[in-house]
Amino acid sequence: MYQDDPDSCLFFSTLANLYPGTPLATDIVGSEESISQINLTNLQENFTKFYKPVNMSLFLVGNFDVERVQDYFESKELKDSDFQEVAREKLFLQPVKLTDSMRMEVSSPKLAIGVRGKREVSEADCYRHHILLKLLFAMMFGWTSDRFQKCYESGKIDASLSLEVEITSRFHFVMLTMDTKEPVALSHQFRKAIRNFTKDLDITEEHLDIIKREMFGEFFSSMNSLEFIATQYDAFENGETIFDLPKILQEITLEDVLDAGHHLIDDGDIVDFTIFPS
């Protein structure tokens, strides 16, 4: 199960330490032990509560007869008169757990660094803010950064370094995960770099142009994949979707990126989580 997988455990353990005492800290992925405790009643209750057509969205991508598909689903009369919108409680932030670790069967230590923002992001700004933070952290830690190249050449990290950016109107965070033989030293180095991002020599107009062109290329290449479009498409409150990415990228300036960094980092929290070999 996912909690038995080191990479999944690294991500969700870090997320739990970013948002302790909230639903985001709840184990939703499970281990073999926890899954074995689920009974038929649990499954039936959840199916009845959540797995209704009125709670679902259908998004189709490909070459098909749109009217025929629409007529088919309309003929099924999937409306549910008993529908009640789920009330979403406000997320109250608790103090983070700054550092934590555990041991698992891994060949090399795994490190995660999470940054939790405290300031709200409006629903209308979520997608643009997501892009801005991806650009910022790509400039600082991506493969074109001087920091990545030095760490890679010295054997401190490998190509496993990845970036996760999650932006909603209720919460937002950035997470870096990587395999490294020097998790303590690298965590200190990376966390210090994040706090002092305005002084980072990799955050320049020239480097931003490189990252934007790279993102452009990845976008147009991904348009060849129906699976990518189906899984990445999302419509935000202001109507923006992934198809607006090229236009948004063209409008973004270095000042915009730095403003997004201040919004996240200035009064944000930074944690780290390490998985050591058992």
Summary of the structure (lengths in Angstrom):
residues: 278
radius of gyration: 21.1
end to end distance: 18.8
largest distance: 62.7
contacts: 745
relative contact order: 0.19
helix: 49%
strand: 14%
